Amino acid sequence: MATVKLKAVSRGTPTTSTHLARTSDAFSNPAARLGVGTQNLMQATEYPLMRLTQNYQLLNSLYRGNWIVQNVINTIPEDITKKWFKVTSNVAPDMLSKLNKLMRTTRLRKSVLEGMKWGRLYGGAIGLILIDGQDDLEKPLNLDEIMPDSFRGLYIVDRWNGAYPSMSLVSDINDPNYGYPEFYEIRNEAGSVQYKAHHSRCIRFIGRELPWVERVAELHWGQSEIEAIYEEIVKHDNVSANIASLTFKANQTVLTMDNIDQMFAIGGGEVQRRFWNQMQAISVLESNLGTRILNKGDTLQQYQYTFAGLADVYNALMMDITGASHIPATKLFGRSPAGMNATGESDLQNYYDYAEERREIELSPVVEQLLPILALSAWGVLPDDIDYVYDNVRNPTESEKAEIAHKKSMTLIEVFNANGMTQEAFLKELKALSDESGMYASITDEMIAEGAGVWAKDLQSMNDPMMGLMGGAGVGGDIDADLPSMAQDTSLAPGTVGIIVMKDGKFLIAKRSDGQGWASAGGHIDLGETPEQAARRELQEEFGLLAENLVPLNQLNTLSEEYGSPHIFLCTKCGKNRGEIATDGEMSDFTLVEPSALKTIDLFPPFKESLGLLADYLARDGETTRVTDDFDPDQPRDGDGKFGSGGGSGSGENGESSSAEKHKQVENAIERLSAGESEVTISNLRDDLERYGGTNDITLIQGDKKKGLVHIEERHGAETVPKVIDAVVDGNIVKYVAAKKTIHVEKDGYEAVLSLDEHGEKKTWLLTGWKIG
């Protein structure tokens, strides 16, 4: 109902007369007893103003005796303060440590938590800032008078038991406490005033905010959190108690007897006594023997109470409390989520969002008031750039941390590979993820500095998948760090893979649907996959096979730009995925063919080139079975057309003596290096290096602590040197990186790196690095 003034207007002379009219904008249907002013149950509902916050004894009783109330009061403040604020400033680390120690020794977080709890329970509390040497609390707090080591913490008192606001209010509109009490009286247990503190020395904690009229009624305090959920607590406790009482009535026995009413009405005391003795005897017999004796004609019936539906009623009341308190059931009641497909994730996410909002509203003003005081007490100065930050309220799980780290890392990689940042910036960003991901902490400042001015295009031009993000290991580099092998390549930049499948000396191939010939399995590396993972996936998708073994052969660097530089794997043992060889539509006409048949088949270019890598692998492993002439025309063969053995030890009857001879040459070279020569070149130390663009000569250098033989001895001991040298002489070639012109040779877990050393006509292989493990 509303009252408005209407002004009467005529076509003649304007008049100023007015009259009042009543208008109604509410729904009403008296005949149906619906709407405003009618007699129905809904219109009989009233909402009296209870102001439960002022019932101090009831609040105490609820908090001390009701665990749900305790959780409502404690949960949000505990989560808000669990991740304490972090001070940020361009000061020395020891100064930050001193500030953090000050907060610990004064138990500041515990005091703030206590103030927030009592503010939520009673609707108001204050924390009196204690500063040594400032006894006149009625004066406004002057930051210039705060001496080093003078902050002593907070003294917490609630609105009903120690803190009473004055009637005078803050009138300065520039004061954050404008419109609130100017002073607070701090009283003892007897009610006597101990201090009168200026508001600048007090930190206010209140529960729920109130509109201005109600705020005045509460003497500028807030509302207790209990007042908002009180009715829900009452309903929950009554229903819970009634459900518990029903358990006593779960089973009832009813005995039907004739004329029992007459017996109690007209029968004497002796008759009634005999009846009760009879009932007692029946009870004893039933308890001891399970036997019940009844008179003829009496009947006995058992009634069992069913609890169906009670759980739904209880859950509905529980959810009302969670809605009123803003706390999900998983935290408030400590129970698992309920309902179809319920995980509780959305409820918890909403709760943590709410908790962070309350932290910004309730905790941030407290921090901003205390931070200058803490800085002056800890440091004696107040830096201009001092600030603070929070961590997320929620602790992510390990899987969530890994997923977050993966997504952020992949985003950084994409930006870096798109030349959106330098390698220096990229490594800085990766290291910044170490706190939340638990990874990348090993990235050093030196590694970051080395990436200054380096862009992805500079690294990608070298066409080496390890160069872009590992910093490279050129001539003189040290790959003694934990660099992964090709099969374990992290492949941060996506590439391609190819898989040669062999069974009983035959090749499993299929016809490509794009018409580019016959091939084995292969395809692109998805973002985040290693080459080995991609090889296993492609083999399963295209051939329907599960790889039981995958041997990394090498990386093809001889293909045109159209095909890239695929990682090639050999698979000689597979399990069927779907009962028979299947395909995803990219391949058809699966068949096993003899090696000799490959000469007459139109092969997919990357597959054809990969056969050369297989030939290298078979040669260095001493394989004597001739596979096909199409593998590698330049691959050395013996007089019978078979592949020769790998390594520098040679083959045939004189293999052992040849190897011993070459080891003796190496020993002489090391003696010459020890005598003062800077480098010694050994001619024709191996017979398998020429095909990679140099000679079969190898140069050894004494070096220093960063490279050469000295470095090996410094890092891994003198006993390691001969083992690395042994790998140089007799090891198998496991990898050739064309972009860096480096060859990796391995023997017994010791891997040496030979780099092509070009000086004019001189083209020897220089021992520049090693990998042990």
C-alpha positions in Angstrom: 0.0 0.0 0.0 1.3 3.4 -0.9 0.1 7.0 -0.4 0.7 9.6 -3.1 -0.2 13.2 -3.6 -2.3 13.9 -6.8 -2.6 17.4 -8.2 -5.9 18.3 -9.8 -5.5 20.0 -13.2 -8.3 21.5 -15.4 -8.3 23.2 -18.8 -9.0 26.5 -17.2 -6.9 28.4 -14.7 -4.4 26.1 -12.9 -5.4 25.3 -9.4 -3.1 24.4 -6.5 -5.7 22.2 -4.6 -4.6 18.7 -3.8 -6.2 15.5 -2.3 -4.8 12.2 -1.0 -5.5 8.9 -2.7 -4.5 5.3 -1.7 -3.1 2.9 -4.2 -2.6 -0.8 -3.9 0.0 -2.9 -5.8 -0.4 -6.3 -4.1 -2.3 -9.4 -5.1 -5.5 -10.2 -3.2 -8.4 -12.7 -3.9 -10.7 -12.8 -0.8 -13.1 -15.4 -2.4 -10.2 -17.9 -2.8 -8.5 -16.7 0.4 -5.4 -15.9 -1.5 -3.1 -12.8 -1.3 -2.8 -9.8 1.0 -5.4 -9.4 3.7 -7.1 -12.7 3.4 -7.4 -15.5 5.9 -4.9 -18.2 5.0 -2.0 -19.9 6.6 0.7 -18.0 4.7 -0.7 -14.7 5.7 -0.6 -15.8 9.3 3.2 -16.0 9.1 5.1 -13.3 11.0 8.8 -12.5 11.4 9.4 -10.9 14.7 12.7 -9.1 15.3 14.5 -11.3 17.8 18.0 -9.7 18.0 19.4 -13.0 19.1 22.8 -11.5 19.1 22.1 -9.7 22.3 21.4 -13.0 24.1 24.9 -13.5 25.4 24.2 -16.6 27.5 22.4 -18.4 24.7 25.3 -17.8 22.4 27.7 -19.2 25.0 25.5 -22.2 25.5 25.3 -23.0 21.8 29.0 -22.6 21.2 30.0 -24.8 24.1 27.4 -27.5 23.7 26.7 -27.8 19.9 29.4 -29.0 17.6 27.6 -27.7 14.5 27.7 -24.2 15.9 31.4 -24.6 16.8 32.1 -25.6 13.2 30.1 -22.7 11.8 32.1 -20.2 13.9 35.5 -21.8 13.5 35.7 -23.1 9.9 35.8 -20.0 7.8 38.3 -18.0 10.1 40.6 -21.1 10.2 40.6 -21.4 6.4 41.0 -17.7 5.9 44.1 -17.5 8.2 45.5 -21.0 7.2 47.5 -19.4 4.4 48.9 -16.4 6.2 49.8 -13.3 4.2 53.3 -12.9 2.7 55.1 -9.5 2.9 56.6 -8.3 -0.4 59.3 -5.6 -0.5 62.6 -5.0 -2.1 64.5 -5.6 1.1 67.2 -8.1 2.1 65.9 -11.7 2.8 67.2 -11.5 6.4 64.9 -8.5 7.0 61.9 -10.5 5.7 62.9 -13.3 8.0 63.0 -11.0 10.9 59.5 -9.7 10.2 58.2 -13.2 10.0 59.9 -14.1 13.2 58.2 -11.1 14.9 54.8 -12.4 13.8 55.6 -15.8 15.1 56.9 -14.7 18.5 53.9 -12.4 19.1 51.5 -15.2 17.9 49.9 -12.7 15.7 48.0 -15.2 13.5 46.6 -17.0 16.5 45.4 -13.6 17.9 43.8 -12.6 14.6 42.1 -16.0 14.4 40.7 -15.6 17.9 39.4 -12.1 17.2 37.6 -13.3 14.0 36.0 -16.3 15.9 34.7 -14.1 18.7 33.5 -11.5 16.2 31.5 -14.2 14.4 30.1 -15.7 17.6 29.2 -12.5 19.5 28.8 -10.1 16.6 31.8 -8.0 17.8 35.3 -8.1 19.3 38.4 -5.9 19.2 42.1 -6.6 19.2 44.0 -4.0 21.2 47.4 -3.2 19.6 50.1 -3.6 22.3 53.2 -1.4 21.8 55.9 -1.2 24.4 56.5 2.3 25.8 53.1 3.7 24.7 51.0 3.7 27.9 48.7 6.6 27.0 46.2 4.6 24.9 43.8 7.5 24.5 46.1 9.2 22.1 45.9 8.4 18.4 48.5 5.9 17.3 51.5 7.8 15.9 53.7 5.6 13.6 56.7 7.9 14.2 56.7 6.9 17.8 57.0 3.2 17.2 60.4 2.0 18.1 62.2 -1.1 16.9 61.2 -4.3 18.7 58.3 -2.6 20.4 55.3 -4.5 19.0 54.0 -7.0 21.6 51.0 -8.4 19.8 47.2 -8.1 20.1 45.0 -8.3 23.2 41.6 -9.8 22.1 38.4 -9.0 24.0 34.8 -9.5 22.8 31.9 -7.0 22.9 30.1 -8.6 25.9 33.1 -9.3 28.1 35.6 -6.4 27.8 35.1 -4.0 25.0 32.5 -1.2 25.1 32.3 1.5 22.5 31.9 5.1 23.3 29.0 7.2 22.1 31.2 9.6 20.2 31.9 8.7 16.6 34.8 9.3 14.3 33.9 12.5 12.3 37.0 12.6 10.0 35.8 11.4 6.6 39.4 10.5 5.7 39.6 8.0 8.6 38.9 4.4 7.6 36.8 4.1 10.8 34.5 7.1 9.9 31.1 6.7 11.5 32.3 4.2 14.0 33.1 4.7 17.7 36.0 6.9 18.5 37.1 5.2 21.7 36.6 1.8 23.3 36.6 1.1 27.0 38.5 -2.1 28.0 37.0 -3.5 31.2 38.1 -6.3 33.5 36.0 -9.2 34.9 34.5 -7.0 37.6 33.3 -4.5 35.0 35.8 -1.8 36.0 37.4 0.3 33.2 41.1 -0.5 32.8 41.8 1.4 29.6 40.2 3.8 27.3 41.7 3.2 23.9 41.6 5.3 20.8 40.1 3.6 17.8 43.4 3.8 15.9 44.9 1.4 18.5 42.0 -1.1 18.1 41.2 -3.6 15.4 37.5 -4.4 14.9 36.2 -7.9 14.3 32.5 -8.2 13.6 30.3 -11.0 12.4 27.7 -10.3 9.7 27.3 -6.7 8.5 24.0 -5.0 9.4 22.1 -2.1 7.8 22.7 1.3 9.4 19.6 1.3 11.7 20.4 -2.1 13.1 24.0 -1.3 13.4 23.1 1.6 15.6 20.9 -0.7 17.6 23.8 -3.0 18.1 26.1 -0.1 19.2 27.9 -0.2 15.9 28.8 -3.9 16.2 27.6 -6.6 13.8 25.4 -9.6 13.9 26.3 -13.0 15.3 26.6 -15.8 12.7 24.4 -17.9 15.0 21.4 -15.6 14.7 21.2 -16.3 10.9 21.2 -20.1 11.4 19.5 -20.4 14.8 16.1 -21.7 13.5 17.9 -24.2 11.2 19.9 -25.5 14.2 16.7 -25.9 16.3 15.0 -27.8 13.6 18.0 -30.0 13.0 18.6 -30.8 16.6 14.9 -31.7 17.3 14.7 -33.9 14.2 18.0 -35.6 15.1 16.9 -36.2 18.7 13.5 -37.6 17.5 15.2 -40.0 15.0 17.5 -41.2 17.9 14.5 -41.8 20.1 12.8 -43.9 17.5 15.5 -46.5 17.7 14.0 -47.5 21.1 10.7 -48.2 19.4 12.2 -50.1 16.5 10.6 -53.3 17.8 7.5 -53.5 19.9 5.6 -56.5 21.3 1.9 -56.3 21.8 0.1 -58.9 24.1 -3.7 -59.1 23.6 -5.7 -60.3 26.7 -9.4 -60.4 27.5 -10.9 -58.2 30.2 -7.6 -56.5 31.2 -9.5 -53.2 31.6 -11.9 -54.8 34.0 -9.1 -56.4 36.0 -7.5 -53.0 36.6 -10.9 -51.3 37.1 -12.5 -53.6 39.7 -9.8 -56.1 40.5 -8.2 -55.7 43.9 -4.6 -55.2 44.6 -3.9 -58.9 44.9 -5.2 -59.5 41.4 -3.0 -56.7 39.9 0.0 -58.0 41.8 -0.5 -61.5 40.4 -0.8 -60.0 36.9 2.5 -58.2 37.2 4.2 -61.3 38.7 2.9 -63.2 35.7 4.3 -60.6 33.2 7.6 -60.7 35.0 7.8 -64.5 34.8 7.0 -64.4 31.1 9.8 -61.9 30.6 12.3 -64.0 32.5 11.4 -67.1 30.5 11.7 -65.2 27.2 15.1 -63.8 28.2 16.6 -67.0 29.4 15.0 -69.7 27.3 13.4 -67.8 24.5 10.0 -69.2 25.6 6.8 -67.3 26.1 3.8 -68.8 28.0 0.4 -67.3 27.3 -3.2 -68.1 28.3 -5.4 -69.8 25.8 -7.0 -67.1 23.7 -4.2 -64.5 24.3 -2.4 -63.3 21.2 1.1 -61.9 20.8 2.1 -59.6 17.9 5.5 -58.0 16.9 5.6 -54.6 15.3 8.8 -53.3 13.6 9.3 -49.7 12.8 10.8 -48.7 9.5 13.2 -45.8 9.1 12.7 -45.3 5.4 12.6 -41.6 4.5 14.2 -40.3 7.7 17.6 -40.0 6.1 16.1 -37.8 3.4 14.5 -35.6 6.0 17.8 -35.3 7.9 19.8 -34.5 4.8 17.3 -31.8 3.8 17.7 -30.1 7.2 21.5 -30.5 7.0 21.6 -28.8 3.6 19.6 -25.9 5.0 22.3 -25.3 7.6 25.0 -25.5 5.0 23.2 -22.9 2.8 22.7 -20.6 5.8 26.3 -20.9 6.9 28.0 -20.8 3.4 29.9 -24.0 4.4 29.5 -27.2 2.4 28.5 -30.4 4.1 31.9 -32.0 3.3 33.5 -29.5 5.6 30.7 -28.6 8.1 29.5 -32.1 8.8 32.6 -34.0 7.8 30.7 -36.3 5.5 31.1 -37.4 1.9 29.0 -35.7 -0.8 25.6 -37.3 -1.6 23.5 -37.6 -4.7 23.9 -38.8 -8.3 27.4 -38.2 -9.6 28.2 -36.2 -6.5 31.9 -35.4 -6.0 31.7 -32.3 -3.8 34.2 -30.5 -6.1 31.8 -27.8 -7.2 30.6 -27.2 -3.6 34.2 -27.0 -2.4 35.2 -24.7 -5.2 32.2 -22.3 -4.4 33.2 -22.4 -0.7 36.8 -21.6 -1.4 35.8 -18.8 -3.7 33.6 -17.4 -0.8 36.4 -17.9 1.7 38.8 -15.9 -0.5 36.1 -13.1 -0.8 35.7 -13.0 3.0 39.5 -13.0 3.4 39.7 -9.9 1.2 36.8 -8.2 3.1 37.7 -9.2 6.7 41.4 -10.0 6.9 42.8 -7.4 4.5 41.8 -4.4 6.6 43.5 -6.0 9.6 46.7 -6.7 7.6 46.8 -3.1 6.2 46.4 -1.7 9.7 49.1 -3.9 11.2 51.7 -4.0 8.4 53.2 -0.5 9.0 53.5 -1.3 12.7 55.1 -4.6 12.0 57.6 -3.1 9.6 58.6 -0.3 11.9 59.0 -2.7 14.9 61.0 -5.2 12.9 63.1 -2.9 10.6 62.9 0.5 12.1 61.8 1.9 8.7 58.7 1.7 6.5 59.7 1.0 2.9 57.6 2.7 0.2 57.1 -0.5 -1.8 55.9 -2.7 1.1 52.9 -4.8 0.2 51.5 -8.2 0.8 50.0 -11.2 -1.1 48.0 -14.3 -0.3 48.3 -17.9 -1.5 45.2 -19.7 -2.6 43.0 -20.8 0.3 42.6 -24.2 -1.2 45.5 -26.7 -1.2 45.5 -28.4 -4.7 46.1 -32.2 -4.8 49.2 -33.6 -6.3 47.4 -34.5 -9.5 46.0 -31.0 -9.7 49.5 -29.5 -9.2 50.8 -31.7 -12.0 48.0 -30.7 -14.3 48.4 -27.0 -13.5 52.2 -27.3 -14.1 51.7 -29.2 -17.3 49.2 -26.7 -18.7 51.2 -23.6 -17.7 54.4 -25.2 -19.0 52.8 -26.1 -22.3 51.5 -22.5 -22.6 55.0 -21.1 -22.0 56.5 -23.6 -24.5 54.0 -22.5 -27.1 54.9 -18.8 -26.5 58.6 -19.6 -26.6 58.4 -21.6 -29.8 56.4 -18.8 -31.4 59.3 -16.5 -30.6 57.1 -14.6 -28.0 59.9 -14.6 -25.4 63.6 -15.2 -25.1 65.0 -18.4 -23.5 66.0 -16.3 -20.5 62.4 -15.2 -19.9 61.1 -18.7 -20.6 63.4 -20.2 -17.9 62.5 -17.5 -15.5 58.8 -18.2 -15.9 59.4 -22.0 -15.5 61.3 -21.4 -12.3 58.5 -19.2 -11.0 56.2 -22.3 -11.3 58.4 -24.3 -8.9 56.5 -23.3 -5.7 53.1 -24.4 -7.0 54.3 -27.3 -9.1 57.2 -28.7 -7.1 59.2 -28.8 -10.4 61.8 -26.7 -12.1 63.6 -25.7 -8.9 66.9 -27.0 -10.4 67.0 -24.2 -13.0 69.9 -22.0 -11.9 70.6 -18.3 -12.4 73.5 -19.3 -14.6 71.2 -21.3 -16.9 68.8 -18.3 -17.1 71.6 -15.9 -17.8 72.9 -18.1 -20.7 69.5 -17.7 -22.3 69.7 -13.9 -22.6 69.0 -12.8 -26.2 68.4 -16.4 -27.4 65.2 -16.9 -29.3 63.5 -20.2 -30.4 64.2 -19.4 -34.1 67.9 -19.4 -33.3 67.6 -22.8 -31.8 65.1 -24.3 -34.2 67.3 -23.4 -37.1 69.8 -26.0 -35.8 67.0 -28.6 -36.3 67.8 -30.4 -33.0 64.9 -31.3 -30.7 67.2 -31.1 -27.7 68.6 -27.7 -28.4 65.6 -25.5 -28.1 65.0 -26.0 -24.4 68.1 -27.7 -23.1 70.6 -25.0 -24.1 72.6 -27.3 -26.4 76.0 -28.9 -25.9 78.2 -27.9 -28.7 81.9 -28.4 -29.0 83.4 -28.3 -25.5 79.9 -28.7 -24.0 79.2 -31.0 -21.0 76.3 -33.3 -21.2 77.2 -35.1 -18.0 73.9 -33.7 -16.6 70.8 -35.9 -16.7 70.0 -35.5 -20.4 67.4 -38.1 -21.5 68.1 -40.6 -24.3 66.2 -40.3 -27.5 63.6 -42.8 -26.2 63.0 -40.6 -23.2 63.1 -37.2 -25.0 60.7 -34.9 -23.4 59.9 -33.5 -26.9 58.7 -30.2 -25.7 58.5 -29.1 -29.4 56.1 -31.5 -31.2 57.6 -33.6 -34.0 57.0 -37.0 -35.7 57.8 -40.6 -35.1 58.1 -43.8 -37.3 57.9 -47.4 -36.1 59.5 -50.3 -38.0 57.7 -53.5 -37.1 59.5 -56.8 -37.7 58.5 -60.4 -37.1 60.6 -63.4 -37.9 62.8 -61.3 -40.2 59.8 -59.9 -42.1 58.4 -56.4 -42.2 54.8 -55.5 -41.3 53.7 -52.8 -43.7 50.4 -51.3 -45.0 49.3 -49.1 -47.8 48.8 -45.4 -46.9 45.3 -44.1 -47.7 46.8 -40.8 -49.1 48.5 -42.7 -51.9 52.1 -42.1 -50.8 53.1 -45.7 -50.9 53.7 -48.5 -48.4 54.8 -47.8 -44.9 54.9 -48.9 -41.3 53.2 -47.0 -38.5 54.0 -43.4 -37.7 52.6 -39.9 -37.1 52.8 -36.7 -35.2 53.9 -36.3 -31.6 51.0 -34.8 -29.6 51.8 -31.9 -27.3 53.1 -33.2 -24.0 54.0 -36.7 -25.4 57.5 -38.2 -25.5 58.5 -39.7 -28.8 58.2 -43.2 -27.3 54.7 -42.5 -26.0 53.7 -41.2 -29.5 55.2 -44.3 -31.1 53.2 -46.6 -28.9 50.0 -44.6 -29.6 50.5 -44.5 -33.3 51.2 -48.2 -33.5 48.0 -48.9 -31.6 45.9 -46.5 -33.6 47.1 -47.4 -37.1 48.0 -51.1 -36.7 45.9 -52.1 -33.6 49.1 -53.4 -31.9 50.5 -52.9 -28.4 54.3 -52.6 -28.5 56.0 -54.8 -25.9 59.4 -53.5 -26.8 60.6 -50.3 -28.6 64.2 -49.8 -29.6 65.2 -46.2 -30.4 67.2 -46.2 -33.6 67.9 -42.6 -34.3 66.4 -39.4 -35.7 66.2 -38.9 -39.5 67.7 -35.6 -40.5 68.0 -36.3 -44.2 64.4 -35.8 -45.2 62.8 -32.8 -47.0 61.1 -30.1 -44.9 57.8 -31.7 -45.8 58.5 -34.8 -43.6 60.5 -33.1 -40.8 62.9 -35.1 -38.7 61.0 -38.2 -37.3 62.3 -40.3 -34.4 62.5 -43.9 -35.6 61.8 -46.9 -33.4 62.1 -50.6 -34.0 59.5 -53.0 -32.6 60.1 -56.7 -32.7 57.5 -57.9 -30.2 53.8 -56.8 -30.2 50.6 -57.8 -28.6 47.3 -57.6 -30.4 45.0 -54.8 -29.2 41.6 -55.9 -30.6 42.1 -59.5 -31.4 43.4 -58.9 -34.9 45.3 -56.3 -36.8 42.9 -53.3 -37.1 43.2 -49.7 -38.5 41.9 -46.3 -37.9 41.4 -45.7 -41.7 44.8 -44.3 -42.5 46.2 -47.7 -43.5 45.0 -50.7 -45.4 46.2 -54.0 -47.0 48.3 -55.1 -44.0 50.9 -57.6 -45.0 54.2 -59.2 -43.8 56.9 -59.0 -46.5 60.4 -60.3 -47.0 63.2 -57.7 -47.0 64.0 -58.5 -50.6 60.4 -57.7 -51.6 60.9 -54.0 -50.5 62.9 -53.5 -53.7 59.8 -53.9 -55.9 57.4 -51.9 -53.7 56.7 -48.1 -53.8 57.7 -47.1 -50.3 56.8 -44.0 -48.3 59.9 -41.8 -48.3 60.4 -41.5 -44.5 59.9 -45.3 -44.2 62.4 -46.0 -46.9 65.0 -43.7 -45.3 64.3 -45.2 -41.9 65.5 -48.6 -43.2 69.0 -47.1 -43.4 68.9 -46.4 -39.6 67.8 -50.0 -39.1 70.9 -51.1 -41.1 73.1 -49.0 -38.9 71.5 -50.5 -35.8 72.0 -54.1 -37.1 75.6 -53.4 -38.0 76.7 -52.0 -34.7 75.0 -54.9 -32.9 77.0 -57.4 -35.0 74.0 -58.6 -37.0 75.2 -60.6 -40.0 71.9 -61.3 -41.7 71.6 -59.5 -45.0 68.3 -57.6 -44.9 68.0 -55.7 -48.2 70.2 -53.7 -50.6 67.8 -50.8 -50.3 68.6 -50.0 -46.7 71.6 -47.8 -47.2 73.8 -47.9 -50.3 76.7 -46.3 -48.4 76.5 -48.8 -45.5 79.8 -50.8 -45.5 79.5 -54.5 -46.2 81.9 -57.3 -46.3 82.8 -59.4 -49.3 79.6 -61.5 -49.0 77.4 -58.5 -48.9 76.8 -58.7 -45.2 76.9 -55.7 -42.8 80.1 -55.3 -40.8 80.3 -55.1 -37.1 80.1 -51.7 -35.4 82.6 -49.9 -33.3 86.3 -49.4 -33.7 87.4 -52.8 -32.7 87.1 -54.2 -36.2 85.8 -57.7 -37.0 87.2 -61.1 -38.0 90.0 -63.1 -36.5 92.2 -60.1 -35.7 89.4 -58.2 -33.9 90.9 -58.7 -30.4 94.4 -57.8 -31.4 93.2 -54.8 -33.3 91.3 -53.6 -30.2 94.3 -54.1 -27.9 96.4 -52.2 -30.4 94.1 -49.3 -30.4 93.8 -49.2 -26.6 97.6 -49.0 -26.5 97.5 -46.0 -28.9 95.1 -44.4 -26.5 97.3 -45.1 -23.5 100.3 -43.4 -25.3 98.1 -40.4 -26.2 97.1 -40.0 -22.5 100.8 -40.2 -21.5 101.6 -37.4 -24.0 98.7 -35.3 -22.6 100.0 -35.8 -19.1 103.5 -34.7 -20.3 102.2 -31.4 -21.3 100.7 -31.7 -24.8 97.3 -29.9 -25.2 95.8 -32.4 -27.6 96.7 -35.7 -29.3 95.1 -37.0 -32.5 94.9 -40.8 -33.0 94.5 -41.8 -36.7 91.9 -44.4 -37.7 90.9 -45.1 -34.2 87.5 -46.3 -35.5 86.3 -47.5 -38.9 82.7 -46.2 -38.8 83.0 -42.4 -38.5 83.8 -41.3 -42.1 80.3 -41.7 -43.3 79.2 -38.8 -40.9 81.3 -36.2 -42.7 84.7 -36.4 -41.0 87.5 -38.9 -40.8 88.1 -41.9 -38.6 90.5 -39.9 -36.5 89.8 -39.0 -32.9 91.4 -36.2 -30.9 91.8 -36.3 -27.1 92.4 -33.2 -25.0 93.7 -32.8 -21.5 91.4 -29.9 -20.9 90.5 -28.3 -17.6 87.8 -28.6 -14.9 85.1 -27.7 -17.5 86.1 -30.0 -20.4 88.4 -32.8 -21.5 89.9 -35.6 -19.5 90.5 -33.4 -16.5 86.8 -32.7 -16.2 85.9 -36.4 -16.3 88.4 -37.1 -13.5 87.3 -34.1 -11.4 83.6 -35.0 -11.7 83.7 -38.8 -11.5 87.1 -40.0 -10.4 90.2 -41.3 -12.1 88.7 -44.7 -12.5 86.0 -43.3 -14.9 88.5 -42.0 -17.5 89.5 -45.5 -18.9 85.8 -46.5 -19.1 84.9 -43.5 -21.1 87.9 -44.0 -23.3 86.9 -47.7 -23.7 83.5 -46.5 -25.0 85.3 -44.2 -27.5 87.3 -47.1 -28.8 84.9 -50.1 -28.8 81.4 -48.5 -28.1 78.4 -48.7 -30.4 77.1 -45.6 -32.2 73.7 -44.9 -30.5 72.9 -41.5 -31.9 74.0 -39.0 -34.6 72.9 -35.4 -34.3 73.4 -33.8 -37.7 72.6 -30.2 -36.5 75.5 -30.3 -34.0 77.6 -32.8 -35.9 78.0 -35.0 -32.9 78.1 -38.7 -32.5 77.1 -40.6 -29.3 79.0 -43.9 -28.7 78.1 -46.1 -25.7 79.5 -49.1 -23.9 78.5 -50.6 -20.6 76.5 -47.6 -19.6 79.2 -45.1 -20.4 78.3 -42.8 -23.3 80.9 -40.5 -25.0 80.1 -37.6 -27.3 82.4 -37.0 -30.3 82.1 -33.6 -32.0 83.4 -32.9 -35.5 86.5 -30.7 -35.2 87.0 -28.8 -38.5 90.2 -26.7 -39.0 90.8 -26.2 -42.7 91.5 -29.6 -44.2 91.6 -31.2 -40.8 88.4 -33.0 -39.9 88.8 -35.2 -36.8 86.4 -36.2 -34.0 87.0 -34.5 -30.7 86.0 -36.1 -27.4 83.9 -33.2 -26.0 81.3 -34.6 -23.6 80.0 -37.7 -21.9 77.0 -39.1 -20.2 77.2 -41.6 -17.5 74.4 -43.8 -16.2 
